[in-house]
Amino acid sequence: MITFEGVTKRYPDGTVAVDDLSLQAPTGAITVFVGPSGCGKTTSLRMINRMIDATSGRILLDDQDVRAIDPPTLRRGIGYVIQQAGLFPHRKIVDNVATVPYLLGWDKRKARARAMELLELVGLDSRLAGRYPFQLSGGQQQRVGVARALAADPPVLLMDEPFSAVDPIVRASLQEELLHLQSELHKTIVFVTHDIDEAIKLGDTVAVLRVGGHLAQMAGPATLLSEPADDFVREFLGKDRGIRRLSFVPAKGVRLGSAPADLVVDDDTRPLGWRSNGGLLPYGIFDPERDSLRAALDAALLSPNGTAIAVDGDGHVIGVATRDALDEVLRRHATGPDEQARESDGEVPVTDPRRAES
């Protein structure tokens, strides 16, 4: 557990970066700090490992004030991932990953063995271990950065906009990799981003900060989207927050019909497209057991007839969701502020589609 108790950071010129911040980042969960430039999210993160010291207030790491811990000792026990990985250019990848174990006095063989395990864990080919950072792509370098942060098995991981410098496809892949790793490792993670979509996708809890370092709202992603605290949070979430909310509604409740004759499938009942004048038109698929209502709606929008194709975990067609079927579910979930109450009463299944594959 990481606890902020009335934390303020004021610089000598009078600038207040963080103002009386109080919050808790739960053990074993991902807490995301999100907000516009100048809201103090990176400053708040860096105060946890004392790269910046608070002017007043306390930050507790499992009930121990971080100011009572020698900064180098504190940092060796906290993983830290930044933009563009921050790798040592003159060191091979395996030695970059083994940096903290070396500092902790591990012998070279043990440290390198741990590094090789972590390269595999983050999805990197072991053959990359002998290369240098400039020989890797941006996405590969970020994976090395995550591996390095995990090398000494720290209970806490701080991540400062780690995926912002890569392209959208690589970024999505790294986000999925982080969720997969977290499902196995259960670290206490504080993640900084300016991207609300990234915050909602990754965070178990999201802290929205205002310019000047004030906490505007802290809540789970579904609650944040359905019950923004004020106009600032509402505007920061964007006009499409209703669509984002659908990511937290399971598609399991969508009524499925039989596949129509114009849906073309292969011999293994996997979809090929919609028949049209001797050709095939594009289609969209979703898995009702694993995907969200947003995924089902997206599948419908990809199909020219507005019909989403439902498949099982192996990609076999199990039915279709028509516009009417999707409309039924959308109407059921259209009343935002009451959703949490309905969930607690058992009317709506409480699931998190982001973790469905874990």
Contacts in CASP RR format, 6 or more apart in sequence:
PFRMAT RR
TARGET T0000
AUTHOR 0000-0000-0000
METHOD contacts of the structure
MODEL  1
MITFEGVTKRYPDGTVAVDDLSLQAPTGAITVFVGPSGCGKTTSLRMINR
MIDATSGRILLDDQDVRAIDPPTLRRGIGYVIQQAGLFPHRKIVDNVATV
PYLLGWDKRKARARAMELLELVGLDSRLAGRYPFQLSGGQQQRVGVARAL
AADPPVLLMDEPFSAVDPIVRASLQEELLHLQSELHKTIVFVTHDIDEAI
KLGDTVAVLRVGGHLAQMAGPATLLSEPADDFVREFLGKDRGIRRLSFVP
AKGVRLGSAPADLVVDDDTRPLGWRSNGGLLPYGIFDPERDSLRAALDAA
LLSPNGTAIAVDGDGHVIGVATRDALDEVLRRHATGPDEQARESDGEVPV
TDPRRAES
1 24 0 8 1.000
1 25 0 8 1.000
1 26 0 8 1.000
1 27 0 8 1.000
1 60 0 8 1.000
1 61 0 8 1.000
1 62 0 8 1.000
1 63 0 8 1.000
1 188 0 8 1.000
2 24 0 8 1.000
2 25 0 8 1.000
2 31 0 8 1.000
2 48 0 8 1.000
2 59 0 8 1.000
2 60 0 8 1.000
2 61 0 8 1.000
2 156 0 8 1.000
2 188 0 8 1.000
2 190 0 8 1.000
3 23 0 8 1.000
3 24 0 8 1.000
3 25 0 8 1.000
3 58 0 8 1.000
3 59 0 8 1.000
3 60 0 8 1.000
3 63 0 8 1.000
4 21 0 8 1.000
4 22 0 8 1.000
4 23 0 8 1.000
4 24 0 8 1.000
4 44 0 8 1.000
4 58 0 8 1.000
4 59 0 8 1.000
5 22 0 8 1.000
5 57 0 8 1.000
5 58 0 8 1.000
5 59 0 8 1.000
5 60 0 8 1.000
6 20 0 8 1.000
6 21 0 8 1.000
6 22 0 8 1.000
6 56 0 8 1.000
6 57 0 8 1.000
6 58 0 8 1.000
7 18 0 8 1.000
7 20 0 8 1.000
7 21 0 8 1.000
7 22 0 8 1.000
7 44 0 8 1.000
7 47 0 8 1.000
7 54 0 8 1.000
7 56 0 8 1.000
7 57 0 8 1.000
7 58 0 8 1.000
7 59 0 8 1.000
8 16 0 8 1.000
8 18 0 8 1.000
8 19 0 8 1.000
8 20 0 8 1.000
8 21 0 8 1.000
8 54 0 8 1.000
8 55 0 8 1.000
8 56 0 8 1.000
8 57 0 8 1.000
9 16 0 8 1.000
9 17 0 8 1.000
9 18 0 8 1.000
9 40 0 8 1.000
9 43 0 8 1.000
9 47 0 8 1.000
9 52 0 8 1.000
9 54 0 8 1.000
9 55 0 8 1.000
10 16 0 8 1.000
10 17 0 8 1.000
10 55 0 8 1.000
10 56 0 8 1.000
11 17 0 8 1.000
16 212 0 8 1.000
16 213 0 8 1.000
17 38 0 8 1.000
17 40 0 8 1.000
17 43 0 8 1.000
17 212 0 8 1.000
17 213 0 8 1.000
18 40 0 8 1.000
18 43 0 8 1.000
18 44 0 8 1.000
18 47 0 8 1.000
18 54 0 8 1.000
18 212 0 8 1.000
18 213 0 8 1.000
19 212 0 8 1.000
19 213 0 8 1.000
19 214 0 8 1.000
20 214 0 8 1.000
21 44 0 8 1.000
21 213 0 8 1.000
21 214 0 8 1.000
21 215 0 8 1.000
22 215 0 8 1.000
23 207 0 8 1.000
23 215 0 8 1.000
23 218 0 8 1.000
25 31 0 8 1.000
25 188 0 8 1.000
25 190 0 8 1.000
25 205 0 8 1.000
26 188 0 8 1.000
26 204 0 8 1.000
26 205 0 8 1.000
27 62 0 8 1.000
27 155 0 8 1.000
27 188 0 8 1.000
28 186 0 8 1.000
28 187 0 8 1.000
28 188 0 8 1.000
28 189 0 8 1.000
29 188 0 8 1.000
29 189 0 8 1.000
29 203 0 8 1.000
29 204 0 8 1.000
29 205 0 8 1.000
30 182 0 8 1.000
30 189 0 8 1.000
30 191 0 8 1.000
30 202 0 8 1.000
30 203 0 8 1.000
30 204 0 8 1.000
30 205 0 8 1.000
31 189 0 8 1.000
31 190 0 8 1.000
31 191 0 8 1.000
31 203 0 8 1.000
31 204 0 8 1.000
31 205 0 8 1.000
31 206 0 8 1.000
31 207 0 8 1.000
32 190 0 8 1.000
32 191 0 8 1.000
32 192 0 8 1.000
32 193 0 8 1.000
32 198 0 8 1.000
32 199 0 8 1.000
32 202 0 8 1.000
32 203 0 8 1.000
32 205 0 8 1.000
32 206 0 8 1.000
32 207 0 8 1.000
33 40 0 8 1.000
33 41 0 8 1.000
33 44 0 8 1.000
33 45 0 8 1.000
33 190 0 8 1.000
33 191 0 8 1.000
33 192 0 8 1.000
33 193 0 8 1.000
33 207 0 8 1.000
33 209 0 8 1.000
34 41 0 8 1.000
34 192 0 8 1.000
34 193 0 8 1.000
34 194 0 8 1.000
34 195 0 8 1.000
34 196 0 8 1.000
34 198 0 8 1.000
34 199 0 8 1.000
34 206 0 8 1.000
34 207 0 8 1.000
34 208 0 8 1.000
34 209 0 8 1.000
35 41 0 8 1.000
35 194 0 8 1.000
35 196 0 8 1.000
35 208 0 8 1.000
35 209 0 8 1.000
35 210 0 8 1.000
35 236 0 8 1.000
36 194 0 8 1.000
36 211 0 8 1.000
36 236 0 8 1.000
37 194 0 8 1.000
37 211 0 8 1.000
38 211 0 8 1.000
38 212 0 8 1.000
38 213 0 8 1.000
39 209 0 8 1.000
39 210 0 8 1.000
39 211 0 8 1.000
39 212 0 8 1.000
39 213 0 8 1.000
39 214 0 8 1.000
40 209 0 8 1.000
40 212 0 8 1.000
40 213 0 8 1.000
41 192 0 8 1.000
41 194 0 8 1.000
41 209 0 8 1.000
42 160 0 8 1.000
42 161 0 8 1.000
42 192 0 8 1.000
43 52 0 8 1.000
43 213 0 8 1.000
44 209 0 8 1.000
44 213 0 8 1.000
45 158 0 8 1.000
45 160 0 8 1.000
45 190 0 8 1.000
45 192 0 8 1.000
46 52 0 8 1.000
46 160 0 8 1.000
47 53 0 8 1.000
47 54 0 8 1.000
47 59 0 8 1.000
47 66 0 8 1.000
48 59 0 8 1.000
48 61 0 8 1.000
48 66 0 8 1.000
48 78 0 8 1.000
48 156 0 8 1.000
48 158 0 8 1.000
48 190 0 8 1.000
49 66 0 8 1.000
49 71 0 8 1.000
49 74 0 8 1.000
49 75 0 8 1.000
49 78 0 8 1.000
49 80 0 8 1.000
49 158 0 8 1.000
50 66 0 8 1.000
50 67 0 8 1.000
50 69 0 8 1.000
50 71 0 8 1.000
50 74 0 8 1.000
50 75 0 8 1.000
51 75 0 8 1.000
53 67 0 8 1.000
54 67 0 8 1.000
58 65 0 8 1.000
58 67 0 8 1.000
59 65 0 8 1.000
59 66 0 8 1.000
59 67 0 8 1.000
60 66 0 8 1.000
61 69 0 8 1.000
61 74 0 8 1.000
61 156 0 8 1.000
66 74 0 8 1.000
76 100 0 8 1.000
76 103 0 8 1.000
76 104 0 8 1.000
76 152 0 8 1.000
77 100 0 8 1.000
77 152 0 8 1.000
77 154 0 8 1.000
77 155 0 8 1.000
77 156 0 8 1.000
78 154 0 8 1.000
78 156 0 8 1.000
78 157 0 8 1.000
78 158 0 8 1.000
79 100 0 8 1.000
79 149 0 8 1.000
79 150 0 8 1.000
79 152 0 8 1.000
79 154 0 8 1.000
79 156 0 8 1.000
79 157 0 8 1.000
79 158 0 8 1.000
80 149 0 8 1.000
80 157 0 8 1.000
80 158 0 8 1.000
80 159 0 8 1.000
80 160 0 8 1.000
81 142 0 8 1.000
81 145 0 8 1.000
81 146 0 8 1.000
81 148 0 8 1.000
81 149 0 8 1.000
81 157 0 8 1.000
81 158 0 8 1.000
81 159 0 8 1.000
81 160 0 8 1.000
81 162 0 8 1.000
82 160 0 8 1.000
82 161 0 8 1.000
82 162 0 8 1.000
83 160 0 8 1.000
83 161 0 8 1.000
83 162 0 8 1.000
83 164 0 8 1.000
83 165 0 8 1.000
84 138 0 8 1.000
84 141 0 8 1.000
84 142 0 8 1.000
84 165 0 8 1.000
85 133 0 8 1.000
85 138 0 8 1.000
85 141 0 8 1.000
85 142 0 8 1.000
85 144 0 8 1.000
85 145 0 8 1.000
85 162 0 8 1.000
86 141 0 8 1.000
86 145 0 8 1.000
87 93 0 8 1.000
87 96 0 8 1.000
87 133 0 8 1.000
87 141 0 8 1.000
87 144 0 8 1.000
87 145 0 8 1.000
87 148 0 8 1.000
88 95 0 8 1.000
88 96 0 8 1.000
88 99 0 8 1.000
88 133 0 8 1.000
89 132 0 8 1.000
89 133 0 8 1.000
89 134 0 8 1.000
90 132 0 8 1.000
91 99 0 8 1.000
91 132 0 8 1.000
92 129 0 8 1.000
92 130 0 8 1.000
92 131 0 8 1.000
92 132 0 8 1.000
93 119 0 8 1.000
93 128 0 8 1.000
93 129 0 8 1.000
93 130 0 8 1.000
93 131 0 8 1.000
93 132 0 8 1.000
93 133 0 8 1.000
93 136 0 8 1.000
93 144 0 8 1.000
94 112 0 8 1.000
94 115 0 8 1.000
94 116 0 8 1.000
94 119 0 8 1.000
94 129 0 8 1.000
94 130 0 8 1.000
95 102 0 8 1.000
95 112 0 8 1.000
95 115 0 8 1.000
96 133 0 8 1.000
96 144 0 8 1.000
96 145 0 8 1.000
96 148 0 8 1.000
97 114 0 8 1.000
97 115 0 8 1.000
97 118 0 8 1.000
97 119 0 8 1.000
97 144 0 8 1.000
97 145 0 8 1.000
97 147 0 8 1.000
97 148 0 8 1.000
97 151 0 8 1.000
98 106 0 8 1.000
98 108 0 8 1.000
98 111 0 8 1.000
98 112 0 8 1.000
98 114 0 8 1.000
98 115 0 8 1.000
98 151 0 8 1.000
99 148 0 8 1.000
99 151 0 8 1.000
100 148 0 8 1.000
100 151 0 8 1.000
100 152 0 8 1.000
101 110 0 8 1.000
101 111 0 8 1.000
101 114 0 8 1.000
101 115 0 8 1.000
101 151 0 8 1.000
101 152 0 8 1.000
102 108 0 8 1.000
102 111 0 8 1.000
104 152 0 8 1.000
106 114 0 8 1.000
111 151 0 8 1.000
114 151 0 8 1.000
115 129 0 8 1.000
115 147 0 8 1.000
115 151 0 8 1.000
116 126 0 8 1.000
116 129 0 8 1.000
118 147 0 8 1.000
118 148 0 8 1.000
118 150 0 8 1.000
118 151 0 8 1.000
119 125 0 8 1.000
119 126 0 8 1.000
119 128 0 8 1.000
119 129 0 8 1.000
119 144 0 8 1.000
119 147 0 8 1.000
120 126 0 8 1.000
121 147 0 8 1.000
121 150 0 8 1.000
121 181 0 8 1.000
122 143 0 8 1.000
122 144 0 8 1.000
122 146 0 8 1.000
122 147 0 8 1.000
122 150 0 8 1.000
122 177 0 8 1.000
122 181 0 8 1.000
123 143 0 8 1.000
123 177 0 8 1.000
124 140 0 8 1.000
124 143 0 8 1.000
124 144 0 8 1.000
124 147 0 8 1.000
128 136 0 8 1.000
128 140 0 8 1.000
133 141 0 8 1.000
133 144 0 8 1.000
136 144 0 8 1.000
137 170 0 8 1.000
138 165 0 8 1.000
138 166 0 8 1.000
138 170 0 8 1.000
139 166 0 8 1.000
139 170 0 8 1.000
139 173 0 8 1.000
139 174 0 8 1.000
142 162 0 8 1.000
142 163 0 8 1.000
142 165 0 8 1.000
142 166 0 8 1.000
142 170 0 8 1.000
142 174 0 8 1.000
143 174 0 8 1.000
143 177 0 8 1.000
145 162 0 8 1.000
146 162 0 8 1.000
146 177 0 8 1.000
146 178 0 8 1.000
146 181 0 8 1.000
149 157 0 8 1.000
149 159 0 8 1.000
150 157 0 8 1.000
150 181 0 8 1.000
150 185 0 8 1.000
150 187 0 8 1.000
154 187 0 8 1.000
155 187 0 8 1.000
155 188 0 8 1.000
156 187 0 8 1.000
156 188 0 8 1.000
156 189 0 8 1.000
156 190 0 8 1.000
157 187 0 8 1.000
157 188 0 8 1.000
157 189 0 8 1.000
157 190 0 8 1.000
158 189 0 8 1.000
158 190 0 8 1.000
159 189 0 8 1.000
159 190 0 8 1.000
159 191 0 8 1.000
159 192 0 8 1.000
160 192 0 8 1.000
161 192 0 8 1.000
161 193 0 8 1.000
161 194 0 8 1.000
162 174 0 8 1.000
162 191 0 8 1.000
163 170 0 8 1.000
163 171 0 8 1.000
163 174 0 8 1.000
163 175 0 8 1.000
163 193 0 8 1.000
163 198 0 8 1.000
164 171 0 8 1.000
164 193 0 8 1.000
164 194 0 8 1.000
164 195 0 8 1.000
166 174 0 8 1.000
171 198 0 8 1.000
175 198 0 8 1.000
175 201 0 8 1.000
175 202 0 8 1.000
178 202 0 8 1.000
179 201 0 8 1.000
179 202 0 8 1.000
179 354 0 8 1.000
179 355 0 8 1.000
179 358 0 8 1.000
180 357 0 8 1.000
180 358 0 8 1.000
182 189 0 8 1.000
183 355 0 8 1.000
183 358 0 8 1.000
191 199 0 8 1.000
191 202 0 8 1.000
191 203 0 8 1.000
193 199 0 8 1.000
193 202 0 8 1.000
196 236 0 8 1.000
196 237 0 8 1.000
196 238 0 8 1.000
197 244 0 8 1.000
199 206 0 8 1.000
199 221 0 8 1.000
200 206 0 8 1.000
200 221 0 8 1.000
200 224 0 8 1.000
200 225 0 8 1.000
200 244 0 8 1.000
200 247 0 8 1.000
201 247 0 8 1.000
201 354 0 8 1.000
202 354 0 8 1.000
203 220 0 8 1.000
203 221 0 8 1.000
204 220 0 8 1.000
205 218 0 8 1.000
205 219 0 8 1.000
205 220 0 8 1.000
206 218 0 8 1.000
206 219 0 8 1.000
206 220 0 8 1.000
206 221 0 8 1.000
206 224 0 8 1.000
207 215 0 8 1.000
207 217 0 8 1.000
207 218 0 8 1.000
208 215 0 8 1.000
208 216 0 8 1.000
208 217 0 8 1.000
208 218 0 8 1.000
208 224 0 8 1.000
208 233 0 8 1.000
208 236 0 8 1.000
209 215 0 8 1.000
209 216 0 8 1.000
210 216 0 8 1.000
210 232 0 8 1.000
216 229 0 8 1.000
216 230 0 8 1.000
216 232 0 8 1.000
216 233 0 8 1.000
216 236 0 8 1.000
217 224 0 8 1.000
217 228 0 8 1.000
217 229 0 8 1.000
217 230 0 8 1.000
217 233 0 8 1.000
219 227 0 8 1.000
221 247 0 8 1.000
221 248 0 8 1.000
222 245 0 8 1.000
222 248 0 8 1.000
222 339 0 8 1.000
222 340 0 8 1.000
223 340 0 8 1.000
224 233 0 8 1.000
224 237 0 8 1.000
225 237 0 8 1.000
225 241 0 8 1.000
225 242 0 8 1.000
225 244 0 8 1.000
225 245 0 8 1.000
225 248 0 8 1.000
226 245 0 8 1.000
226 336 0 8 1.000
226 337 0 8 1.000
226 339 0 8 1.000
226 340 0 8 1.000
227 336 0 8 1.000
227 337 0 8 1.000
227 340 0 8 1.000
228 234 0 8 1.000
228 237 0 8 1.000
228 241 0 8 1.000
234 241 0 8 1.000
237 244 0 8 1.000
243 294 0 8 1.000
243 297 0 8 1.000
244 294 0 8 1.000
245 333 0 8 1.000
245 336 0 8 1.000
245 339 0 8 1.000
246 292 0 8 1.000
246 293 0 8 1.000
246 294 0 8 1.000
246 297 0 8 1.000
246 330 0 8 1.000
246 333 0 8 1.000
247 292 0 8 1.000
247 293 0 8 1.000
247 294 0 8 1.000
247 353 0 8 1.000
247 354 0 8 1.000
248 292 0 8 1.000
248 352 0 8 1.000
248 353 0 8 1.000
249 292 0 8 1.000
249 293 0 8 1.000
249 294 0 8 1.000
249 329 0 8 1.000
249 333 0 8 1.000
249 348 0 8 1.000
250 291 0 8 1.000
250 292 0 8 1.000
250 293 0 8 1.000
250 349 0 8 1.000
250 351 0 8 1.000
250 353 0 8 1.000
251 286 0 8 1.000
251 287 0 8 1.000
251 288 0 8 1.000
251 291 0 8 1.000
251 292 0 8 1.000
251 293 0 8 1.000
251 295 0 8 1.000
251 296 0 8 1.000
251 353 0 8 1.000
252 288 0 8 1.000
252 289 0 8 1.000
252 349 0 8 1.000
252 351 0 8 1.000
253 288 0 8 1.000
253 329 0 8 1.000
253 349 0 8 1.000
254 288 0 8 1.000
254 293 0 8 1.000
254 296 0 8 1.000
254 308 0 8 1.000
254 310 0 8 1.000
254 321 0 8 1.000
254 325 0 8 1.000
254 326 0 8 1.000
254 329 0 8 1.000
255 321 0 8 1.000
255 325 0 8 1.000
255 328 0 8 1.000
255 329 0 8 1.000
256 288 0 8 1.000
256 310 0 8 1.000
256 318 0 8 1.000
256 319 0 8 1.000
256 320 0 8 1.000
256 321 0 8 1.000
256 325 0 8 1.000
257 319 0 8 1.000
257 320 0 8 1.000
257 321 0 8 1.000
257 322 0 8 1.000
257 325 0 8 1.000
258 319 0 8 1.000
258 320 0 8 1.000
259 265 0 8 1.000
259 309 0 8 1.000
259 317 0 8 1.000
259 319 0 8 1.000
259 320 0 8 1.000
260 307 0 8 1.000
260 320 0 8 1.000
262 274 0 8 1.000
262 275 0 8 1.000
262 276 0 8 1.000
263 271 0 8 1.000
263 273 0 8 1.000
263 274 0 8 1.000
263 275 0 8 1.000
263 283 0 8 1.000
263 309 0 8 1.000
263 317 0 8 1.000
263 320 0 8 1.000
264 271 0 8 1.000
264 272 0 8 1.000
264 273 0 8 1.000
264 274 0 8 1.000
264 275 0 8 1.000
264 280 0 8 1.000
265 271 0 8 1.000
265 272 0 8 1.000
265 317 0 8 1.000
266 272 0 8 1.000
268 316 0 8 1.000
269 316 0 8 1.000
269 317 0 8 1.000
270 311 0 8 1.000
270 315 0 8 1.000
270 316 0 8 1.000
270 317 0 8 1.000
271 283 0 8 1.000
271 284 0 8 1.000
271 285 0 8 1.000
271 309 0 8 1.000
271 311 0 8 1.000
271 317 0 8 1.000
272 280 0 8 1.000
273 280 0 8 1.000
273 281 0 8 1.000
273 282 0 8 1.000
273 283 0 8 1.000
274 280 0 8 1.000
274 281 0 8 1.000
274 282 0 8 1.000
274 283 0 8 1.000
274 303 0 8 1.000
274 304 0 8 1.000
274 305 0 8 1.000
275 281 0 8 1.000
276 304 0 8 1.000
281 303 0 8 1.000
281 304 0 8 1.000
282 302 0 8 1.000
282 303 0 8 1.000
282 304 0 8 1.000
283 299 0 8 1.000
283 302 0 8 1.000
283 303 0 8 1.000
283 309 0 8 1.000
284 298 0 8 1.000
284 299 0 8 1.000
284 300 0 8 1.000
284 302 0 8 1.000
284 303 0 8 1.000
284 308 0 8 1.000
284 309 0 8 1.000
285 299 0 8 1.000
285 308 0 8 1.000
285 309 0 8 1.000
285 310 0 8 1.000
285 311 0 8 1.000
285 315 0 8 1.000
286 295 0 8 1.000
286 296 0 8 1.000
286 298 0 8 1.000
286 299 0 8 1.000
286 308 0 8 1.000
286 309 0 8 1.000
286 310 0 8 1.000
286 311 0 8 1.000
286 321 0 8 1.000
287 295 0 8 1.000
287 310 0 8 1.000
287 311 0 8 1.000
287 312 0 8 1.000
287 313 0 8 1.000
287 315 0 8 1.000
288 296 0 8 1.000
288 310 0 8 1.000
288 318 0 8 1.000
289 312 0 8 1.000
289 313 0 8 1.000
289 356 0 8 1.000
290 313 0 8 1.000
290 353 0 8 1.000
290 356 0 8 1.000
290 357 0 8 1.000
291 353 0 8 1.000
291 356 0 8 1.000
292 353 0 8 1.000
293 326 0 8 1.000
293 329 0 8 1.000
293 330 0 8 1.000
293 333 0 8 1.000
295 353 0 8 1.000
296 308 0 8 1.000
296 310 0 8 1.000
296 321 0 8 1.000
296 326 0 8 1.000
296 329 0 8 1.000
297 308 0 8 1.000
297 326 0 8 1.000
297 330 0 8 1.000
299 308 0 8 1.000
299 309 0 8 1.000
299 321 0 8 1.000
300 306 0 8 1.000
300 307 0 8 1.000
300 308 0 8 1.000
300 321 0 8 1.000
300 323 0 8 1.000
300 326 0 8 1.000
303 309 0 8 1.000
306 322 0 8 1.000
306 323 0 8 1.000
307 320 0 8 1.000
307 321 0 8 1.000
307 322 0 8 1.000
307 323 0 8 1.000
308 320 0 8 1.000
308 321 0 8 1.000
308 326 0 8 1.000
309 317 0 8 1.000
309 319 0 8 1.000
309 320 0 8 1.000
310 317 0 8 1.000
310 318 0 8 1.000
310 319 0 8 1.000
310 320 0 8 1.000
310 321 0 8 1.000
311 317 0 8 1.000
311 318 0 8 1.000
312 318 0 8 1.000
333 339 0 8 1.000
333 348 0 8 1.000
339 348 0 8 1.000
342 348 0 8 1.000
343 349 0 8 1.000
343 350 0 8 1.000
END
